[in-house]
């Protein structure tokens, strides 16, 4: 999330003196910037834990930018001189689907992994942050995203909260000891937001360990899959898988590829506000055979549209989809006979059933 930077030039000696003594507060519409020590107390509507932010980002001079965008969403950016940076956004999930924000699902080339440890959330980064080092980027800090979803109690005025934090630190993700540092601000913000907003959510434990995000080229034989691709059988042109664990992940992905590592299918599962957001986007497209949680379907027309099914969960409905891969805007011309259609149904069924069971949902309807 990139927050717009706004600079107002102080006019006159009186303003300059005030800046020198007490830092500065700049206001333009709903944007504000502070640069004094008390800035952390008011950042993101006071929802940050000051001590945690300092521990993670460092002791240097602080600059905070605050931004409010529409009902139910507040964001801010904290930058520590000679330290780290955190970009934070807190969203009331009742506002999911509004044009100003989107829930985090990971990068296009790396699968986000579940935070686990009692949290519903994702931990992800671009491959540059944990893959082979680019000598031209060797001095750049690493940028990592942690996104947590909180389900509020029925007594709360909020349906739920989403807390997403993009943390930039001069630490490598390759070292397992560093990874929890990238998630600490998100966890502490979630705790404070739940209390301040009277959400009453069930919270996770302190994050002690995290897996690396999964690069798109990290394939394994499909027969050995034990995460999001588990239970799916190999078939003609489908031999390998790219997957993650699924513990507490609000968004899951399984990629199926052939023996030459060319992706054939992408299967995805969405829960809670993630399912809500995805369904709203399909509705906005106003296309035929739009996926819904009420009418499962297996559909493969000449445009290669997806297959989908759904399940009932305690926090609403979950959506499961299977899509063929597009390459340069076109679907690969694999055979589409009855055997292929039967395999797609079986793959979606296996994926949806195992995912729904892991999340405590009902058995999905077979498309």
N, C-alpha and C positions, 0 to 999 in steps of 0.2 A: 504494500500500500504506500503510495507516494503522496505525502502531504504537501500542499502548495506552500511555498515560502513567500512571505510577504514582508517587505521592508519599508518602513516609514522613516523618513529622515527627520530627526529632531530639528525644530525650528526655534531659534532663540536661546539665549543663555539660561533662562529659567528651566526650560525643558532639559537642556544639557546637564545642568546641575542635578536635576532630579534623577536623571539616568545614572550619573556618576555615583550618587549616594545610595540609591535604592534599587539599582538594576533598572530594567525597563519592562514595561508592559505595553505591547503594541496591539491594537485592535483594528480589525477591518472586517465588518460583517460578523460572521461567526468564527473568525480566526483570531487567535491570540498567541503572543510569544512572550515568554518570561526568560530572564537570565540572572536570577539571583537564587540564593540557597533555598528560599522557601518555595521555589517553583514546584518542587516535587510534591508538596502537600496539596496543591490545587490541580495538578495535572490529571487529565482524563476525569474531570469532575470529582477529584479526590479519591479515585478508586485504585491508585497504585500504593503498594507497600514501600515506603521510602527506604527502609533499611535494606530490603531485598534488591531494589533497583541499584542502590549504592554498592552493595556487595558484588553484584554481577557486572555493572558497567564501570565501576572505578570511583576514585575519590576526587577527581578533577572538577573544574568549574562546569556548571550545569547550564544547559539551554533547553527550554521546553517549548514546543509548539502545540497548541490545542486547536482542535477542529471539531465542530459539531455539524453533522450533515443530516438533516431531516429527523423526524421523530424516531426515537428508539436506537439511535446510533451516535456514539461519541468516539472520537479518536484523538490521539496525541502522539508526539514524537519526543523522545528524550535523548539528548546527545551530551556525552561527557567528554570534555576536552582531554585529549590524550587517553581516552578510554573507549568505551563501546557506545552503541546506539540501539535504542529499542523503539519500534513503531507499534503502537497498540491500538486496537479497535475493540469496542465492546458493543454488541448488538443484541437488542431484544428480538428473539427469534420470531416473534409475532410479526415483525417487519421484514422477514425474509422474502425476497422477490422484488424488493424495491430497487430502483435503478442505481442507487448510490453504492451498493456493496454486494459482495458475493462471498459465500462460504469457501474456505480453503480446502482444496482436494489434493494438493501436491503439484509439482511441475509436470510439464508435458513429457519430459524425458527421464523422470525419476519418480518411483512410487513412494508416497509418504507412508510411514509405518505407524502403527498404533502407539499411543503414549502408554497405555496399560496402567497398571498399578492403581486400579480403581477409577481411573479417569476415562471419559469418553472423549477421544481426541486424536489428533494426527500430529506427526513430527516429520518435517520434510525440509529439503534443501535442493538447490540446483546442483547438478553433477560436479560443477567446478569446485564446490565446497568440500567434496570428499573424494573425488576421482583423481586421475593423474594430474600432476601439477603443471600448469601452464607457466613457463618462465616469465612471460610478460605480465602474469597476474600474481607472481610470487609474493608481492608486498601487500596484496589486498587482504582485508579482513574477511572472515567467513560470515555469510548471511544465512540464517536458519529460521524457519517458521514453526511455531507451535500453536495449534488451534484446539481449544477445549470447548465442549458443549455441556451446558448445565441444564438439567430438567428441573424446573421449579415445582414446588408443591401446589396443590389445588387452592390453598389459601392465599397464594401469592397473586398479585395483580399481573405479573409477567408470566408468559407461557414458558419461557426459557431464556437463557443467555448464551451467547457465543463470545468467547474471548480469544482473540488471535493476536499473537505477538511475533513480530519479525525482529530477531536479535542479531546484531552484528558485533562480533568480538574477534580479537586477535588470538584465536585459539583454533586448533584443528579438530575436526570431527573424527578424524582417524583414531584419536585417543579416546577410548571409552570413558575415561574419567572426566573429560570435558563436556560430554554431551548433556548431562543433566543441567549444567550451567545455562544452556540455551533455553531450557524449559522453565527455569525458576520464576521468572517474572510473570509468565503466563499463569502458572499455578497460584502464585501469591495474589495476582490480580483477580483470578477466579474466586478465590476464597473471600477477598474483600468485597467484590462485586455482589456475590451471593448474599452476604450479610447486609451490606448497605442497601441493596435493592429489595430486601426482604424476600429473596427467592427461596431460601430454605433448601437448596439443592443438596443431594448426597455428594460429598466431595471425595476426591481420591487421596491417596497417601503421598507424602513427599516423593518426588521423582528421583530415584537412586540410580537407574540404569536405563539406557535407550539403545535400540538397534540403529544401524545406519539406514538411511533411505536406500531403496533398491533401484539401481540403475536399470535402464530399459534393456541393456545387453546382458544382464545377469540371468541367464537361462539355466534351467535344469530339466532333466528328463521328466516328462509329465507323469510317468509312473512313480516317481519319487516325491511328487508334490504333497506337502503336508500342511499347507496354509490355505490361502484363498482359492487355490486351484485344486485342492484335495478332492478326491472322489470322481474327478472327470477322467473318462477313459481316453486313451489315444485312439486315433483313427487315421484313415487315409489323409495325408497332408497335415496331420496334427500330431506332433511328437514331443514338443518341448513347452515349458511354461515359465513365466515370470510372475512371481507372487510375493506376498508379504504375510505376516501373521495377521490375525483378525481380531485379537482381544480388544474389545471396546472401541473398534474403529467405526465411526459414523459413515465412512465411505470406504468401500473395498474395491480392489481391482484385481482381475486375473487376466493375463495375456497368454493366448495360445498361439504357438508358432509351428512351422514345419521344420523338417530336419536341417534346412538351410538357414534357420533362424529368421525367417520372414513371417511376421505376425499374421495370423489368419483371422482370429477373433479376439475381441475385447469384451469381457464380462464385468459388469459393475453392480454393486449393491449400495443403496443409499437408505439411511435411517433418519427418523426424526426430522429436524429442519432441513437436512440435506435432501431427503426425499421430497419434502414440501417445495423446496426451491427448484428442484429439477422438474417436477410436474408443472409448476407455474411457467417455467420457460417453454416446455412443450406446448402448453396451452397458448402462449403468446405467439408461437409459430403458426398456429391455426392451420396445421397441415392435416391431411387425412391420416386415419389410423394413429392418432396421437396416443402415446402410452398413458395409461391411467392405472390406478390401483384397484379399479372396480372390474375391468374387463381384460384379463390376461389374453395375450395373442401371440401366435407365431406367424410372422409375416415377412416374406422375402419377395418383394416385387422387383421390377427391373432397376429400381433405384437402390436396392439393397437395404431397405429399412430394417429396423431392429426387431427382435423378439423381446417380449417382456412378460413378467408375472409379478405378483405382489403377495404380501403376507401381513397379517394383523399383529401389531406389537402393542405393548403397554403405552408407548408414547405416540401412537398413531399407526400409520402403515409404512411398510418398507417396499421399495421398488427394486426389481432386479432386471437387468437388461443384457442382451447379447447383440453385438454389432460386428459385422464383417469389417475388416480394415480397409480404409481408403488409401490409395497411393497415387500421388499427383492428381488428386481430385477424382480418381476413378477406382471402382472396385476391381480387384483382381479377378480375372476370368477363371475361377475354379469351377469344376463341374457342379451343377446344381440338380442332382437327381434325387430320387426318394431317399437314398442312403444318406446324402448330405443333410437333407431336411430332418431326417430322423436323428442324426448325430447332433444337430444344433439343438433340437428339443431335449435330448438326453443331457447334453452339456449344461444347458440352462437349468434344467431340473436339478441336477446334482449340485451345481453351484448355489442355487437359491435355497435348496433344502438344508445344506450344511451351514450356510450363512445364517439363515433364519433360526436354526436350532441353536447356534452359538450365541445369538442375541436374545434368546428366550421368546421368540415369536412363534406364531402358529405355522403350520406347514403351508407352503405356498401352493396355489392352485396350478396344476400342470397345464401349460399353454397348449 
